[in-house]
């Protein structure tokens, strides 16, 4: 650690108290009875901006809290009251670790904070709570995540999200990797691609547990949106016109927006009434004939997915897991995506590939796949039911219990480490 301060130690026997949501917490040793846990979730990325990791943390926190656990979140920025409430979370469960700077990582812009002020906030947060387990996302990112890893002394679970090649940030973090990684009691990766990166870059062997989504919520919002659209009687289209959707920061090259725009130009020849919708932040280019909505709140975004016949993900790389593909499937859209390992993992079922995977950067192949998907929808052969079934594999009710199992394992591993260390200190006659 940068300072001589002792790490914050989390207790394993808790007095009766009232949590932030006024629910009384019983006096239960966490190593022996796991009816509830006091859990800290740490995210390195700015919650003031939309992002897959941020939504994953909020979704997991909402599920954990709804199942009786006490949850606190630490991360830069702030998601805002409305967004927290959308995940069933009170504002007091979130603590900001401060401001961030934008850095380019893995072809995308990541907003992270690292420094003395962030370290002070991390330590204050750890001091304020007696966590049974900490769940740190992207633990080796120089940010609140890595600072938590250095300063905490309770059981630690780490989730690796990224699938990437070596970057300057990774090379810098690798210098402190051995001592930092040694603090982790259990590791998770969200996909096989993320697991491969974790093994290659950090030497860990994580358990693969995919990202989670609230399928019921997406179904409710998307179905209501499709149901209230002004569809002509007998129209196969969910909003009266064939609708194709792109979601993401379209000014980032790895999102593949230019390939989407080029493909749409071709698809229009076959479907002149096509409604191509682009949802996400950025400055819209002129003369594209596309409909730009700008960034939308989560609920409005899910409603927009409910109006889409085809969702298109033309990303060029850097995607370890296709969380937005799962959301699109849950909303009932057909999916056309670049053939990336993370996307392939989501769309591959026992019955084959669900949707269409096309070569990366091939606008002609993308256009052909979009056209074919629209033709199937026009004939009533869309993959909505199969897509919803696949999405349910990633529902929080499936994913979150697997995560909790890793928490319990981490607690046991840390307890075994403590017992082993205590045994050796006694043999050597050291005082503890």
C-alpha positions in Angstrom: 0.0 0.0 0.0 1.1 3.5 -0.7 0.7 4.5 3.0 1.6 2.8 6.2 -2.0 2.5 7.2 -3.3 -0.9 8.1 -6.0 -2.3 5.8 -9.6 -2.0 7.0 -10.6 -5.3 8.6 -14.1 -6.6 8.2 -15.6 -8.5 11.1 -17.1 -12.0 10.9 -19.5 -11.6 13.7 -22.1 -8.8 13.6 -24.1 -7.1 16.3 -27.8 -6.5 15.8 -28.3 -3.3 13.9 -30.5 -1.5 11.5 -29.5 -1.3 7.9 -29.8 1.7 5.7 -33.3 0.5 4.6 -34.4 0.2 8.2 -34.6 -3.6 8.2 -33.3 -5.1 11.4 -30.2 -7.2 10.8 -29.9 -10.2 13.2 -26.8 -11.2 15.1 -25.5 -14.0 12.9 -21.9 -15.2 12.4 -21.4 -14.9 8.6 -19.2 -18.0 8.4 -21.9 -20.2 9.8 -25.3 -18.9 8.7 -25.7 -17.3 5.3 -29.3 -16.1 5.4 -28.0 -12.6 4.6 -24.7 -10.9 3.9 -23.4 -7.4 4.1 -22.0 -6.9 0.6 -19.9 -4.1 -0.9 -19.9 -3.7 -4.7 -17.1 -1.7 -6.3 -17.1 -0.5 -9.9 -14.3 1.5 -11.6 -16.4 3.2 -14.2 -18.4 6.5 -13.9 -22.0 5.9 -13.1 -23.0 9.3 -14.5 -22.6 7.7 -18.0 -24.3 4.6 -19.3 -22.3 1.4 -19.5 -22.6 -2.3 -19.3 -20.5 -2.8 -16.2 -22.3 -0.1 -14.3 -25.7 -1.6 -15.2 -24.5 -5.0 -14.2 -23.5 -3.7 -10.8 -26.8 -1.9 -10.3 -28.8 -4.9 -11.4 -26.9 -7.3 -9.2 -27.3 -4.9 -6.2 -31.0 -4.7 -6.8 -31.4 -8.5 -6.9 -29.3 -8.9 -3.8 -31.2 -6.3 -1.8 -34.5 -7.8 -2.9 -33.3 -11.1 -1.4 -32.5 -9.8 2.0 -28.8 -8.8 1.7 -27.4 -5.4 2.8 -25.7 -3.8 -0.2 -23.6 -0.8 -0.6 -22.1 0.4 -3.9 -18.9 2.4 -4.5 -18.0 4.0 -7.8 -17.2 7.3 -9.5 -19.9 9.8 -10.5 -23.5 9.1 -9.5 -26.3 7.3 -11.3 -29.0 9.6 -9.9 -32.0 8.9 -7.8 -34.3 7.9 -10.7 -31.9 5.4 -12.1 -31.2 3.9 -8.6 -34.9 3.6 -7.9 -35.3 1.9 -11.3 -33.2 -0.9 -10.0 -35.0 -1.0 -6.6 -32.1 0.8 -4.8 -32.3 3.7 -2.3 -30.0 6.6 -2.9 -28.1 6.0 0.4 -26.8 2.7 -0.8 -24.5 4.5 -3.3 -21.3 6.3 -2.4 -19.4 8.3 -5.0 -15.6 7.8 -5.2 -15.2 11.1 -6.9 -14.5 12.5 -10.3 -13.0 10.8 -13.2 -10.8 11.4 -16.3 -11.6 9.9 -19.7 -9.0 7.4 -21.0 -9.1 5.3 -24.2 -9.1 1.6 -23.3 -9.8 -1.3 -25.6 -11.1 1.0 -28.3 -13.6 2.7 -26.0 -13.6 5.6 -23.7 -13.5 4.6 -20.0 -14.0 7.2 -17.3 -12.0 6.2 -14.2 -10.7 8.0 -11.1 -7.4 7.3 -9.3 -5.4 9.3 -6.9 -5.1 10.6 -3.3 -8.7 11.9 -3.1 -10.1 8.7 -4.5 -8.0 6.6 -2.1 -9.3 8.7 0.9 -12.9 8.1 -0.2 -12.3 4.4 -0.6 -10.8 4.1 2.9 -13.7 6.1 4.4 -16.2 3.9 2.7 -14.5 0.7 4.0 -14.3 2.2 7.5 -18.0 3.0 7.4 -19.1 -0.6 6.8 -18.3 -4.0 8.2 -18.5 -6.0 5.0 -18.8 -9.7 5.0 -17.6 -9.8 1.4 -16.4 -7.3 -1.2 -17.2 -7.8 -4.9 -14.7 -5.8 -7.0 -15.4 -5.4 -10.7 -12.4 -5.0 -13.0 -10.1 -5.2 -10.0 -6.9 -4.4 -11.9 -8.2 -1.1 -13.4 -6.3 1.8 -11.8 -9.4 3.2 -10.0 -11.6 2.7 -7.0 -11.5 -1.0 -7.8 -7.7 -1.4 -7.5 -7.6 1.0 -4.5 -10.2 -1.2 -2.7 -8.2 -4.3 -3.5 -5.2 -2.7 -1.8 -7.0 -1.4 1.3 -9.6 -4.0 2.2 -8.9 -7.0 4.4 -12.2 -8.9 4.2 -13.1 -11.7 1.7 -12.8 -10.5 -1.9 -14.5 -11.7 -5.0 -13.3 -10.1 -8.3 -15.2 -10.1 -11.6 -13.3 -9.7 -14.9 -15.3 -8.2 -17.7 -12.8 -7.2 -20.4 -11.7 -9.2 -23.4 -8.6 -7.4 -24.7 -5.0 -7.5 -25.8 -2.3 -5.8 -23.8 -2.7 -2.1 -23.4 -0.5 0.5 -21.6 -2.9 0.4 -18.7 -2.6 -3.4 -18.4 1.2 -3.2 -18.6 1.3 -0.6 -15.8 -1.1 -2.6 -13.6 0.8 -5.8 -14.2 3.7 -4.3 -12.2 1.6 -4.6 -9.0 -0.4 -7.6 -10.1 1.2 -10.4 -8.1 0.6 -8.8 -4.7 -2.8 -7.4 -5.7 -4.1 -10.7 -7.3 -3.0 -12.5 -4.1 -5.7 -10.6 -2.2 -8.5 -12.1 -4.3 -10.3 -15.1 -2.7 -12.5 -16.0 -5.7 -12.7 -14.8 -9.3 -15.5 -14.6 -11.9 -15.3 -13.8 -15.6 -18.4 -12.9 -17.6 -17.5 -14.9 -20.6 -15.0 -17.4 -22.0 -13.3 -14.4 -23.8 -13.0 -12.5 -20.5 -11.7 -15.6 -18.7 -9.0 -16.0 -21.4 -7.9 -12.4 -20.8 -7.9 -12.9 -17.0 -5.7 -16.0 -17.4 -3.3 -14.4 -19.9 -2.9 -11.0 -18.2 -3.3 -11.8 -14.5 -2.8 -15.5 -14.1 -6.1 -16.2 -12.5 -8.5 -19.0 -13.3 -12.0 -17.6 -12.9 -15.4 -19.2 -12.9 -17.5 -18.1 -15.9 -20.8 -16.5 -14.8 -22.5 -14.4 -17.5 -23.9 -10.9 -17.1 -27.4 -10.7 -15.7 -30.5 -8.9 -16.9 -34.0 -8.5 -15.5 -35.9 -10.3 -18.2 -39.3 -9.8 -16.6 -38.8 -6.0 -16.5 -37.6 -5.8 -20.1 -40.5 -8.0 -21.2 -43.0 -5.8 -19.3 -41.7 -2.5 -20.8 -41.0 -3.8 -24.3 -44.4 -5.6 -24.6 -46.3 -2.5 -23.4 -44.4 -0.4 -26.0 -45.2 -2.8 -28.8 -48.8 -3.1 -27.7 -49.4 0.7 -27.7 -47.8 1.4 -31.1 -50.1 2.2 -33.9 -49.9 -1.0 -35.9 -52.2 -1.3 -38.9 -54.3 -4.4 -38.6 -52.4 -7.4 -39.8 -49.0 -5.7 -40.0 -46.1 -7.9 -39.2 -44.1 -4.9 -37.9 -44.1 -4.1 -34.2 -44.5 -0.3 -34.8 -46.3 -0.3 -38.2 -43.0 0.0 -40.1 -40.0 -2.3 -40.4 -37.8 -1.0 -37.6 -34.1 -1.7 -37.2 -32.2 -0.5 -34.1 -28.6 0.4 -33.2 -27.7 1.1 -29.6 -24.5 2.6 -28.3 -22.0 5.4 -28.5 -22.0 5.7 -32.2 -19.0 8.0 -32.2 -16.7 5.2 -31.0 -15.2 3.3 -33.9 -15.4 -0.1 -32.2 -19.2 0.1 -32.1 -19.3 -0.2 -35.9 -21.7 2.6 -36.6 -20.3 3.3 -40.1 -21.0 -0.3 -41.1 -24.5 0.0 -39.8 -25.1 3.2 -41.8 -23.7 1.6 -45.0 -25.8 -1.5 -44.5 -29.0 0.5 -44.0 -28.4 2.3 -47.4 -28.6 -1.1 -49.0 -31.6 -2.5 -47.0 -33.7 0.6 -47.9 -33.8 -0.6 -51.6 -35.8 -3.7 -50.4 -37.7 -2.0 -47.6 -38.3 1.6 -48.6 -40.4 2.3 -45.4 -37.6 1.2 -43.2 -37.2 3.1 -39.9 -33.6 2.9 -38.7 -33.2 4.1 -35.1 -30.0 5.0 -33.4 -30.1 5.2 -29.6 -27.1 6.6 -27.8 -24.9 9.6 -27.1 -22.9 11.4 -29.8 -23.3 14.2 -32.4 -25.5 12.9 -35.2 -23.9 13.1 -38.7 -25.9 14.9 -41.3 -27.6 13.4 -44.3 -27.7 9.8 -43.1 -31.5 9.4 -43.1 -31.3 7.7 -39.7 -33.4 8.6 -36.7 -31.3 9.6 -33.8 -32.9 9.7 -30.4 -29.9 10.5 -28.3 -29.3 8.7 -25.0 -32.4 7.4 -23.3 -33.2 6.4 -19.7 -33.1 2.7 -19.2 -36.9 2.3 -19.2 -37.3 4.3 -22.4 -34.5 2.4 -24.0 -36.2 -0.9 -23.2 -39.5 0.4 -24.6 -37.6 1.3 -27.8 -36.2 -2.2 -28.0 -39.8 -3.4 -27.8 -40.6 -1.5 -31.0 -37.6 -2.9 -32.9 -38.0 -5.8 -35.3 -34.3 -6.3 -35.7 -31.5 -5.3 -33.4 -28.1 -4.8 -35.0 -24.7 -5.0 -33.2 -22.0 -4.3 -35.9 -19.2 -4.0 -33.3 -15.7 -4.4 -34.5 -14.1 -5.8 -31.3 -13.5 -5.4 -27.6 -16.8 -7.0 -26.6 -16.4 -9.7 -24.0 -20.1 -10.3 -23.5 -23.1 -9.2 -25.5 -25.3 -7.9 -22.7 -27.2 -5.7 -25.1 -27.9 -8.8 -27.3 -29.5 -10.5 -24.3 -31.6 -7.4 -23.7 -32.7 -7.3 -27.3 -33.6 -11.0 -27.2 -35.6 -10.4 -24.0 -37.4 -7.6 -25.8 -38.4 -9.9 -28.6 -36.2 -8.5 -31.4 -34.3 -10.6 -34.0 -30.6 -10.1 -33.7 -27.9 -9.5 -36.3 -24.4 -9.2 -34.9 -20.7 -9.2 -35.7 -19.1 -12.6 -35.3 -17.2 -11.8 -32.1 -16.4 -14.5 -29.5 -18.5 -12.7 -26.8 -21.5 -12.3 -29.1 -21.2 -15.9 -30.4 -21.3 -17.2 -26.8 -24.6 -15.4 -26.2 -26.3 -16.4 -29.5 -25.2 -20.0 -29.6 -27.7 -22.5 -28.2 -28.0 -26.3 -28.3 -30.1 -25.8 -31.4 -27.5 -23.7 -33.2 -27.0 -20.0 -33.6 -29.9 -17.8 -32.7 -30.0 -14.8 -35.1 -27.3 -14.1 -37.5 -23.5 -13.6 -37.1 -21.7 -11.8 -39.9 -18.0 -11.1 -40.6 -16.7 -8.1 -38.7 -16.7 -4.9 -40.8 -18.5 -6.4 -43.8 -21.3 -4.0 -44.5 -22.6 -6.1 -47.5 -23.0 -9.2 -45.3 -24.6 -7.1 -42.6 -27.1 -5.7 -45.1 -27.9 -9.2 -46.4 -28.5 -10.5 -42.8 -30.7 -7.5 -41.9 -32.8 -8.0 -45.0 -33.1 -11.7 -44.4 -34.2 -11.1 -40.8 -36.9 -8.6 -41.9 -38.1 -11.0 -44.5 -38.6 -13.7 -41.9 -40.5 -11.2 -39.7 -42.7 -10.3 -42.6 -43.6 -13.9 -43.0 -44.3 -14.3 -39.3 -41.1 -16.4 -38.8 -39.3 -14.2 -36.3 -37.3 -15.7 -33.5 -39.1 -13.9 -30.6 -40.0 -16.9 -28.5 -36.6 -18.6 -28.9 -34.9 -15.4 -28.1 -36.8 -14.8 -24.9 -36.1 -18.4 -23.9 -32.3 -17.8 -24.4 -32.5 -14.5 -22.6 -33.9 -16.2 -19.5 -30.6 -18.1 -19.2 -29.2 -14.8 -18.1 -32.0 -13.6 -15.9 -30.8 -12.4 -12.5 -32.8 -15.2 -10.9 -30.4 -17.6 -12.7 -27.2 -15.6 -12.5 -27.2 -14.0 -9.1 -27.5 -17.2 -7.0 -24.3 -18.4 -8.8 -22.6 -15.1 -7.7 -23.7 -15.5 -4.1 -22.3 -19.0 -4.2 -18.9 -17.5 -5.0 -19.3 -15.0 -2.1 -19.8 -17.9 0.3 -16.8 -19.7 -1.2 -14.6 -16.6 -0.8 -15.6 -16.3 2.8 -14.7 -19.9 3.4 -11.4 -19.5 1.5 -10.5 -16.4 3.6 -11.4 -18.2 6.8 -9.1 -21.2 5.8 -6.3 -18.7 5.0 -6.7 -17.1 8.4 -6.7 -20.5 10.2 -3.6 -21.5 8.2 -1.8 -18.3 9.0 -2.8 -18.6 12.7 -1.4 -22.1 12.8 1.9 -21.1 11.5 2.3 -18.0 13.8 1.6 -20.3 16.8 4.2 -22.8 15.6 6.8 -20.0 15.2 5.8 -18.4 18.5 4.7 -15.1 16.9 2.1 -12.9 18.6 -1.0 -12.1 16.6 
